[in-house]
């Protein structure tokens, strides 16, 4: 509403949160986006298949359902709890 340009990022994100950041960035009007940064490229391992990757300074959100990623449970481990 105040037309303030913003940077959209998560400075220590996993592949799952990088997908959320990418989707938020795509849903923000370009005139209001100053920059978007994905920090998942700094990780030594991937937490999700289909996570957005940065190449030549560009990345894009997946077009798949939801966030467009599939969590890698062998990396994340057993859930702390689940809701049936």
Biopython code that builds the backbone (N, CA, C, O; Angstrom):
import numpy as np
from Bio.PDB.StructureBuilder import StructureBuilder

atoms = [
    (1, "UNK", "N", (0.819, -1.188, 0.000)),
    (1, "UNK", "CA", (0.000, 0.000, 0.000)),
    (1, "UNK", "C", (0.869, 1.261, 0.000)),
    (1, "UNK", "O", (0.462, 2.286, -0.545)),
    (2, "UNK", "N", (2.053, 1.197, 0.601)),
    (2, "UNK", "CA", (2.924, 2.376, 0.659)),
    (2, "UNK", "C", (3.931, 2.414, -0.476)),
    (2, "UNK", "O", (4.744, 3.336, -0.548)),
    (3, "UNK", "N", (3.892, 1.422, -1.371)),
    (3, "UNK", "CA", (4.774, 1.369, -2.555)),
    (3, "UNK", "C", (6.254, 1.361, -2.215)),
    (3, "UNK", "O", (7.065, 1.950, -2.930)),
    (4, "UNK", "N", (6.603, 0.698, -1.130)),
    (4, "UNK", "CA", (8.006, 0.570, -0.738)),
    (4, "UNK", "C", (8.567, -0.694, -1.369)),
    (4, "UNK", "O", (8.022, -1.780, -1.172)),
    (5, "UNK", "N", (9.663, -0.562, -2.134)),
    (5, "UNK", "CA", (10.279, -1.735, -2.747)),
    (5, "UNK", "C", (10.936, -2.583, -1.673)),
    (5, "UNK", "O", (11.437, -2.059, -0.679)),
    (6, "UNK", "N", (10.932, -3.899, -1.876)),
    (6, "UNK", "CA", (11.443, -4.791, -0.846)),
    (6, "UNK", "C", (12.377, -5.849, -1.416)),
    (6, "UNK", "O", (12.325, -6.190, -2.598)),
    (7, "UNK", "N", (13.232, -6.355, -0.537)),
    (7, "UNK", "CA", (14.054, -7.507, -0.833)),
    (7, "UNK", "C", (13.384, -8.704, -0.183)),
    (7, "UNK", "O", (13.034, -8.663, 0.997)),
    (8, "UNK", "N", (13.205, -9.769, -0.953)),
    (8, "UNK", "CA", (12.547, -10.979, -0.456)),
    (8, "UNK", "C", (13.616, -12.055, -0.355)),
    (8, "UNK", "O", (14.214, -12.439, -1.361)),
    (9, "UNK", "N", (13.858, -12.543, 0.862)),
    (9, "UNK", "CA", (14.914, -13.539, 1.043)),
    (9, "UNK", "C", (14.754, -14.272, 2.364)),
    (9, "UNK", "O", (14.011, -13.847, 3.249)),
    (10, "UNK", "N", (15.454, -15.362, 2.472)),
    (10, "UNK", "CA", (15.638, -16.084, 3.719)),
    (10, "UNK", "C", (17.130, -16.348, 3.761)),
    (10, "UNK", "O", (17.638, -17.138, 2.964)),
    (11, "UNK", "N", (17.831, -15.715, 4.659)),
    (11, "UNK", "CA", (19.295, -15.712, 4.623)),
    (11, "UNK", "C", (19.950, -17.045, 4.966)),
    (11, "UNK", "O", (21.155, -17.202, 4.771)),
    (12, "UNK", "N", (19.194, -17.991, 5.465)),
    (12, "UNK", "CA", (19.766, -19.305, 5.793)),
    (12, "UNK", "C", (18.745, -20.377, 5.469)),
    (12, "UNK", "O", (18.344, -21.141, 6.347)),
    (13, "UNK", "N", (18.324, -20.439, 4.221)),
    (13, "UNK", "CA", (17.195, -21.309, 3.886)),
    (13, "UNK", "C", (17.608, -22.685, 3.372)),
    (13, "UNK", "O", (18.738, -22.906, 2.937)),
    (14, "UNK", "N", (16.648, -23.590, 3.441)),
    (14, "UNK", "CA", (16.777, -24.913, 2.849)),
    (14, "UNK", "C", (16.087, -24.875, 1.486)),
    (14, "UNK", "O", (15.551, -23.838, 1.096)),
    (15, "UNK", "N", (16.095, -25.968, 0.775)),
    (15, "UNK", "CA", (15.411, -26.038, -0.509)),
    (15, "UNK", "C", (13.919, -25.825, -0.376)),
    (15, "UNK", "O", (13.288, -25.278, -1.281)),
    (16, "UNK", "N", (13.344, -26.251, 0.740)),
    (16, "UNK", "CA", (11.906, -26.096, 0.957)),
    (16, "UNK", "C", (11.554, -24.630, 1.169)),
    (16, "UNK", "O", (10.611, -24.123, 0.562)),
    (17, "UNK", "N", (12.306, -23.949, 2.024)),
    (17, "UNK", "CA", (12.020, -22.529, 2.233)),
    (17, "UNK", "C", (12.419, -21.686, 1.025)),
    (17, "UNK", "O", (11.813, -20.643, 0.781)),
    (18, "UNK", "N", (13.418, -22.113, 0.270)),
    (18, "UNK", "CA", (13.769, -21.404, -0.970)),
    (18, "UNK", "C", (12.597, -21.446, -1.947)),
    (18, "UNK", "O", (12.357, -20.481, -2.672)),
    (19, "UNK", "N", (11.865, -22.568, -1.968)),
    (19, "UNK", "CA", (10.686, -22.668, -2.828)),
    (19, "UNK", "C", (9.626, -21.660, -2.389)),
    (19, "UNK", "O", (8.993, -21.025, -3.232)),
    (20, "UNK", "N", (9.427, -21.508, -1.091)),
    (20, "UNK", "CA", (8.456, -20.533, -0.581)),
    (20, "UNK", "C", (8.889, -19.111, -0.915)),
    (20, "UNK", "O", (8.058, -18.290, -1.303)),
    (21, "UNK", "N", (10.172, -18.810, -0.771)),
    (21, "UNK", "CA", (10.698, -17.481, -1.107)),
    (21, "UNK", "C", (10.503, -17.200, -2.596)),
    (21, "UNK", "O", (10.103, -16.096, -2.968)),
    (22, "UNK", "N", (10.779, -18.177, -3.445)),
    (22, "UNK", "CA", (10.619, -17.987, -4.889)),
    (22, "UNK", "C", (9.161, -17.724, -5.248)),
    (22, "UNK", "O", (8.874, -16.858, -6.074)),
    (23, "UNK", "N", (8.237, -18.463, -4.635)),
    (23, "UNK", "CA", (6.816, -18.250, -4.908)),
    (23, "UNK", "C", (6.359, -16.880, -4.419)),
    (23, "UNK", "O", (5.596, -16.203, -5.108)),
    (24, "UNK", "N", (6.815, -16.466, -3.243)),
    (24, "UNK", "CA", (6.467, -15.138, -2.730)),
    (24, "UNK", "C", (6.996, -14.054, -3.667)),
    (24, "UNK", "O", (6.306, -13.074, -3.947)),
    (25, "UNK", "N", (8.204, -14.235, -4.140)),
    (25, "UNK", "CA", (8.788, -13.262, -5.062)),
    (25, "UNK", "C", (7.983, -13.162, -6.356)),
    (25, "UNK", "O", (7.706, -12.065, -6.841)),
    (26, "UNK", "N", (7.610, -14.318, -6.913)),
    (26, "UNK", "CA", (6.822, -14.319, -8.151)),
    (26, "UNK", "C", (5.445, -13.680, -7.953)),
    (26, "UNK", "O", (4.881, -13.132, -8.901)),
    (27, "UNK", "N", (4.896, -13.742, -6.735)),
    (27, "UNK", "CA", (3.565, -13.188, -6.492)),
    (27, "UNK", "C", (3.602, -11.715, -6.092)),
    (27, "UNK", "O", (2.554, -11.094, -5.917)),
    (28, "UNK", "N", (4.803, -11.155, -5.948)),
    (28, "UNK", "CA", (4.952, -9.746, -5.612)),
    (28, "UNK", "C", (5.107, -8.945, -6.904)),
    (28, "UNK", "O", (5.927, -9.312, -7.746)),
    (29, "UNK", "N", (4.348, -7.864, -7.088)),
    (29, "UNK", "CA", (4.487, -7.075, -8.314)),
    (29, "UNK", "C", (5.936, -6.639, -8.532)),
    (29, "UNK", "O", (6.607, -6.195, -7.601)),
    (30, "UNK", "N", (6.403, -6.769, -9.759)),
    (30, "UNK", "CA", (7.799, -6.471, -10.076)),
    (30, "UNK", "C", (8.210, -5.065, -9.647)),
    (30, "UNK", "O", (9.344, -4.862, -9.213)),
    (31, "UNK", "N", (7.322, -4.106, -9.760)),
    (31, "UNK", "CA", (7.642, -2.735, -9.391)),
    (31, "UNK", "C", (7.951, -2.610, -7.890)),
    (31, "UNK", "O", (8.608, -1.658, -7.472)),
    (32, "UNK", "N", (7.481, -3.562, -7.089)),
    (32, "UNK", "CA", (7.727, -3.535, -5.647)),
    (32, "UNK", "C", (8.869, -4.442, -5.217)),
    (32, "UNK", "O", (9.228, -4.458, -4.040)),
    (33, "UNK", "N", (9.447, -5.201, -6.147)),
    (33, "UNK", "CA", (10.566, -6.104, -5.827)),
    (33, "UNK", "C", (11.890, -5.402, -6.098)),
    (33, "UNK", "O", (12.183, -5.045, -7.240)),
    (34, "UNK", "N", (12.681, -5.206, -5.067)),
    (34, "UNK", "CA", (14.030, -4.670, -5.254)),
    (34, "UNK", "C", (14.972, -5.802, -5.637)),
    (34, "UNK", "O", (15.755, -5.683, -6.580)),
    (35, "UNK", "N", (14.886, -6.906, -4.893)),
    (35, "UNK", "CA", (15.732, -8.068, -5.156)),
    (35, "UNK", "C", (15.155, -9.282, -4.450)),
    (35, "UNK", "O", (14.372, -9.159, -3.508)),
    (36, "UNK", "N", (15.557, -10.463, -4.924)),
    (36, "UNK", "CA", (15.220, -11.720, -4.263)),
    (36, "UNK", "C", (16.504, -12.528, -4.149)),
    (36, "UNK", "O", (17.291, -12.599, -5.093)),
    (37, "UNK", "N", (16.705, -13.128, -3.000)),
    (37, "UNK", "CA", (17.916, -13.911, -2.772)),
    (37, "UNK", "C", (17.553, -15.277, -2.220)),
    (37, "UNK", "O", (16.767, -15.387, -1.278)),
    (38, "UNK", "N", (18.128, -16.320, -2.810)),
    (38, "UNK", "CA", (17.934, -17.688, -2.319)),
    (38, "UNK", "C", (19.266, -18.179, -1.760)),
    (38, "UNK", "O", (20.266, -18.226, -2.477)),
    (39, "UNK", "N", (19.278, -18.541, -0.485)),
    (39, "UNK", "CA", (20.516, -18.963, 0.164)),
    (39, "UNK", "C", (20.731, -20.468, 0.124)),
    (39, "UNK", "O", (21.743, -20.955, 0.629)),
    (40, "UNK", "N", (19.797, -21.222, -0.469)),
    (40, "UNK", "CA", (19.939, -22.681, -0.462)),
    (40, "UNK", "C", (21.149, -23.150, -1.262)),
    (40, "UNK", "O", (21.588, -24.286, -1.084)),
    (41, "UNK", "N", (21.690, -22.326, -2.124)),
    (41, "UNK", "CA", (22.864, -22.727, -2.898)),
    (41, "UNK", "C", (24.099, -22.888, -2.018)),
    (41, "UNK", "O", (25.083, -23.492, -2.445)),
    (42, "UNK", "N", (24.063, -22.360, -0.802)),
    (42, "UNK", "CA", (25.195, -22.448, 0.125)),
    (42, "UNK", "C", (25.191, -23.747, 0.925)),
    (42, "UNK", "O", (26.170, -24.063, 1.600)),
    (43, "UNK", "N", (24.092, -24.501, 0.852)),
    (43, "UNK", "CA", (23.975, -25.728, 1.640)),
    (43, "UNK", "C", (24.815, -26.856, 1.056)),
    (43, "UNK", "O", (24.999, -26.952, -0.158)),
    (44, "UNK", "N", (25.318, -27.703, 1.939)),
    (44, "UNK", "CA", (26.115, -28.847, 1.506)),
    (44, "UNK", "C", (25.248, -30.007, 1.040)),
    (44, "UNK", "O", (25.755, -30.957, 0.445)),
    (45, "UNK", "N", (23.940, -29.940, 1.303)),
    (45, "UNK", "CA", (23.027, -31.009, 0.913)),
    (45, "UNK", "C", (21.677, -30.400, 0.567)),
    (45, "UNK", "O", (21.380, -29.269, 0.951)),
    (46, "UNK", "N", (20.871, -31.150, -0.153)),
    (46, "UNK", "CA", (19.551, -30.697, -0.583)),
    (46, "UNK", "C", (18.478, -31.322, 0.297)),
    (46, "UNK", "O", (18.539, -32.513, 0.601)),
    (47, "UNK", "N", (17.495, -30.525, 0.706)),
    (47, "UNK", "CA", (16.409, -31.035, 1.538)),
    (47, "UNK", "C", (15.166, -31.381, 0.730)),
    (47, "UNK", "O", (14.205, -31.921, 1.277)),
    (48, "UNK", "N", (15.172, -31.073, -0.576)),
    (48, "UNK", "CA", (13.985, -31.348, -1.387)),
    (48, "UNK", "C", (14.364, -31.508, -2.849)),
    (48, "UNK", "O", (15.252, -30.817, -3.349)),
    (49, "UNK", "N", (13.694, -32.412, -3.522)),
    (49, "UNK", "CA", (13.839, -32.537, -4.966)),
    (49, "UNK", "C", (12.972, -31.463, -5.616)),
    (49, "UNK", "O", (11.843, -31.228, -5.185)),
    (50, "UNK", "N", (13.492, -30.816, -6.644)),
    (50, "UNK", "CA", (12.743, -29.783, -7.349)),
    (50, "UNK", "C", (12.910, -28.395, -6.772)),
    (50, "UNK", "O", (12.210, -27.468, -7.179)),
    (51, "UNK", "N", (13.834, -28.234, -5.820)),
    (51, "UNK", "CA", (14.035, -26.913, -5.222)),
    (51, "UNK", "C", (14.553, -25.932, -6.276)),
    (51, "UNK", "O", (15.239, -26.344, -7.211)),
    (52, "UNK", "N", (14.237, -24.641, -6.139)),
    (52, "UNK", "CA", (14.736, -23.671, -7.105)),
    (52, "UNK", "C", (16.247, -23.528, -6.979)),
    (52, "UNK", "O", (16.779, -23.396, -5.877)),
    (53, "UNK", "N", (16.921, -23.554, -8.101)),
    (53, "UNK", "CA", (18.369, -23.385, -8.127)),
    (53, "UNK", "C", (18.698, -22.089, -8.854)),
    (53, "UNK", "O", (17.979, -21.678, -9.765)),
    (54, "UNK", "N", (19.768, -21.460, -8.454)),
    (54, "UNK", "CA", (20.183, -20.208, -9.069)),
    (54, "UNK", "C", (21.269, -20.495, -10.092)),
    (54, "UNK", "O", (22.280, -21.123, -9.779)),
    (55, "UNK", "N", (21.050, -20.026, -11.327)),
    (55, "UNK", "CA", (22.036, -20.166, -12.390)),
    (55, "UNK", "C", (22.209, -18.821, -13.072)),
    (55, "UNK", "O", (21.233, -18.215, -13.514)),
    (56, "UNK", "N", (23.449, -18.353, -13.159)),
    (56, "UNK", "CA", (23.752, -17.064, -13.780)),
    (56, "UNK", "C", (22.931, -15.933, -13.164)),
    (56, "UNK", "O", (22.510, -15.016, -13.868)),
    (57, "UNK", "N", (22.704, -15.997, -11.853)),
    (57, "UNK", "CA", (21.988, -14.943, -11.153)),
    (57, "UNK", "C", (20.478, -14.996, -11.268)),
    (57, "UNK", "O", (19.797, -14.075, -10.816)),
    (58, "UNK", "N", (19.934, -16.055, -11.863)),
    (58, "UNK", "CA", (18.485, -16.167, -12.044)),
    (58, "UNK", "C", (17.974, -17.482, -11.474)),
    (58, "UNK", "O", (18.671, -18.497, -11.494)),
    (59, "UNK", "N", (16.752, -17.449, -10.969)),
    (59, "UNK", "CA", (16.087, -18.665, -10.503)),
    (59, "UNK", "C", (14.592, -18.485, -10.711)),
    (59, "UNK", "O", (14.121, -17.379, -10.976)),
    (60, "UNK", "N", (13.862, -19.563, -10.592)),
    (60, "UNK", "CA", (12.410, -19.502, -10.775)),
    (60, "UNK", "C", (11.742, -20.525, -9.874)),
    (60, "UNK", "O", (12.320, -21.563, -9.552)),
    (61, "UNK", "N", (10.522, -20.219, -9.474)),
    (61, "UNK", "CA", (9.735, -21.151, -8.681)),
    (61, "UNK", "C", (9.275, -22.293, -9.569)),
    (61, "UNK", "O", (9.096, -22.121, -10.775)),
    (62, "UNK", "N", (9.088, -23.446, -8.973)),
    (62, "UNK", "CA", (8.569, -24.604, -9.684)),
    (62, "UNK", "C", (7.127, -24.361, -10.105)),
    (62, "UNK", "O", (6.407, -23.596, -9.465)),
    (63, "UNK", "N", (6.719, -25.002, -11.162)),
    (63, "UNK", "CA", (5.325, -24.904, -11.609)),
    (63, "UNK", "C", (4.492, -26.084, -11.114)),
    (63, "UNK", "O", (3.316, -26.201, -11.457)),
    (64, "UNK", "N", (5.096, -26.956, -10.311)),
    (64, "UNK", "CA", (4.384, -28.103, -9.764)),
    (64, "UNK", "C", (3.397, -27.688, -8.688)),
    (64, "UNK", "O", (3.385, -26.525, -8.283)),
    (65, "UNK", "N", (2.564, -28.617, -8.211)),
    (65, "UNK", "CA", (1.578, -28.288, -7.186)),
    (65, "UNK", "C", (2.227, -27.883, -5.861)),
    (65, "UNK", "O", (3.334, -28.313, -5.539)),
    (66, "UNK", "N", (1.520, -27.055, -5.109)),
    (66, "UNK", "CA", (2.051, -26.578, -3.830)),
    (66, "UNK", "C", (3.306, -25.770, -4.049)),
    (66, "UNK", "O", (3.351, -24.901, -4.920)),
    (67, "UNK", "N", (4.319, -26.050, -3.268)),
    (67, "UNK", "CA", (5.599, -25.366, -3.461)),
    (67, "UNK", "C", (6.393, -25.969, -4.612)),
    (67, "UNK", "O", (7.416, -25.419, -5.019)),
    (68, "UNK", "N", (5.923, -27.099, -5.136)),
    (68, "UNK", "CA", (6.589, -27.716, -6.275)),
    (68, "UNK", "C", (7.827, -28.507, -5.915)),
    (68, "UNK", "O", (8.652, -28.805, -6.779)),
    (69, "UNK", "N", (7.962, -28.850, -4.643)),
    (69, "UNK", "CA", (9.120, -29.636, -4.216)),
    (69, "UNK", "C", (8.644, -30.906, -3.510)),
    (69, "UNK", "O", (7.515, -30.982, -3.025)),
    (70, "UNK", "N", (9.525, -31.887, -3.464)),
    (70, "UNK", "CA", (9.268, -33.122, -2.728)),
    (70, "UNK", "C", (10.326, -33.234, -1.636)),
    (70, "UNK", "O", (11.508, -33.397, -1.939)),
    (71, "UNK", "N", (9.914, -33.147, -0.359)),
    (71, "UNK", "CA", (10.889, -33.238, 0.729)),
    (71, "UNK", "C", (11.683, -34.535, 0.675)),
    (71, "UNK", "O", (11.127, -35.589, 0.366)),
    (72, "UNK", "N", (12.963, -34.469, 0.969)),
    (72, "UNK", "CA", (13.840, -35.641, 1.009)),
    (72, "UNK", "C", (13.906, -36.117, 2.463)),
    (72, "UNK", "O", (14.716, -35.644, 3.260)),
    (73, "UNK", "N", (13.036, -37.057, 2.773)),
    (73, "UNK", "CA", (12.909, -37.518, 4.155)),
    (73, "UNK", "C", (14.176, -38.197, 4.670)),
    (73, "UNK", "O", (14.434, -38.191, 5.873)),
    (74, "UNK", "N", (14.967, -38.782, 3.771)),
    (74, "UNK", "CA", (16.219, -39.404, 4.217)),
    (74, "UNK", "C", (17.212, -38.360, 4.721)),
    (74, "UNK", "O", (18.130, -38.692, 5.470)),
    (75, "UNK", "N", (17.038, -37.114, 4.320)),
    (75, "UNK", "CA", (17.879, -36.015, 4.792)),
    (75, "UNK", "C", (17.255, -35.372, 6.028)),
    (75, "UNK", "O", (17.950, -35.059, 6.995)),
    (76, "UNK", "N", (15.923, -35.176, 5.985)),
    (76, "UNK", "CA", (15.227, -34.488, 7.076)),
    (76, "UNK", "C", (15.049, -35.362, 8.310)),
    (76, "UNK", "O", (15.004, -34.844, 9.426)),
    (77, "UNK", "N", (14.948, -36.675, 8.133)),
    (77, "UNK", "CA", (14.747, -37.574, 9.260)),
    (77, "UNK", "C", (13.278, -37.767, 9.579)),
    (77, "UNK", "O", (12.406, -37.265, 8.871)),
    (78, "UNK", "N", (13.015, -38.485, 10.633)),
    (78, "UNK", "CA", (11.648, -38.781, 11.041)),
    (78, "UNK", "C", (10.956, -37.515, 11.541)),
    (78, "UNK", "O", (11.586, -36.682, 12.192)),
    (79, "UNK", "N", (9.658, -37.363, 11.239)),
    (79, "UNK", "CA", (8.914, -36.204, 11.761)),
    (79, "UNK", "C", (8.856, -36.229, 13.285)),
    (79, "UNK", "O", (8.855, -37.294, 13.904)),
    (80, "UNK", "N", (8.807, -35.036, 13.879)),
    (80, "UNK", "CA", (8.655, -34.951, 15.341)),
    (80, "UNK", "C", (7.250, -35.367, 15.743)),
    (80, "UNK", "O", (7.056, -35.954, 16.808)),
    (81, "UNK", "N", (6.251, -35.061, 14.882)),
    (81, "UNK", "CA", (4.881, -35.501, 15.102)),
    (81, "UNK", "C", (4.156, -35.430, 13.774)),
    (81, "UNK", "O", (4.630, -34.792, 12.834)),
    (82, "UNK", "N", (3.028, -36.073, 13.695)),
    (82, "UNK", "CA", (2.202, -36.016, 12.474)),
    (82, "UNK", "C", (0.740, -35.933, 12.888)),
    (82, "UNK", "O", (0.354, -36.393, 13.962)),
    (83, "UNK", "N", (-0.053, -35.343, 12.024)),
    (83, "UNK", "CA", (-1.477, -35.184, 12.275)),
    (83, "UNK", "C", (-2.235, -36.001, 11.250)),
    (83, "UNK", "O", (-2.066, -35.813, 10.045)),
    (84, "UNK", "N", (-3.071, -36.907, 11.729)),
    (84, "UNK", "CA", (-3.821, -37.785, 10.819)),
    (84, "UNK", "C", (-5.125, -37.156, 10.422)),
    (84, "UNK", "O", (-5.890, -37.748, 9.660)),
]
sb = StructureBuilder()
sb.init_structure("model")
sb.init_model(0)
sb.init_chain("A")
sb.init_seg("    ")
for serial, (resi, resn, name, xyz) in enumerate(atoms, 1):
    if name == "N":
        sb.init_residue(resn, " ", resi, " ")
    sb.init_atom(name, np.array(xyz, "f"), 0.0, 1.0, " ", f" {name:<3s}", serial, name[0])
structure = sb.get_structure()
